[in-house]
Amino acid sequence: MKAFKQTVALLTVYIALIGLVGCGISKEEHEKVLSQVEMANAQLAKTRAELEQANKKIAKMEASQPEEQNKLRIDLKKQRRARQLLRASLADSQRETTILRQQLDELTQSLMKVSRELDVTRQANEVLKRQIDALMEEKGRSQELTEKRR
């Protein structure tokens, strides 16, 4: 234990001597390092302030995020509903188009039938005109013959 006390005493003396004599660093070097440490501390304080502001922004964004998500969900539901309505409207339009095409086909067929009937009627009209002309001519001849006989 005595050796331990002596070692501790000797160690204390060395530390005191080093403290009195100094560690060999000049005052200029000490001030230079001290100013660098102060600059580093100022930069650290600035960075901490920026970090705090960034954390506040993040917290604000995280707080507003559920609201934005709800808005996005509502918008998505509206868009889905609008898409469903458009699809239903498209299906209705397609059914209506099919009906209109069928009606158009029926009307086209009716028109073709009427056109054929019109052609037949025109041909019959031409035949009748020729017959009337022939009858008129025959009537004219018969009147001439009747007048000659009188």
C-alpha positions, 0 to 999 in steps of 0.5 A: 500500500505504501508503494501505491501511495508513493506512486500516486504522490509521484504521479501528482507531482508530475501532473503539477509540474506539467501543469506549471510548465505547460504542455509545450503549446504556444499561446498563439497556437492555443488561441488559433485552436481556440478560435477554430473551436469557437468557429466550429461551435458557431457552425454547430449552433447554426447547423442545429438551428437549421436542423430544428427548422427542418424538423419543424417543417417535417413535423408540419408536413407529417401533420398535414399529410393525413389531410392531404391523403384524405383529400386525395382519397376523396378525389380518387373516389370522385374520379372512380365514380366519374369513370363509372358514370362515363362507362355507363354513359358509354354503354348507353351510347353504344346500345343507342348506336346499335339501335340507331344502326338497326333503324338505319339498316331498316330505313335503307332497306325500305328506301331500296324497296320504295326505289324499286317500286318507284322504278316499276311505277315509272316503267308502268307509267311509260307503258301507260303513256305509250298506250294513251298515245296509241289510243289518242292516235287511234282516236284521232284516226277514228275521228278522221274516218268518221268525218270522212264518212259523213 
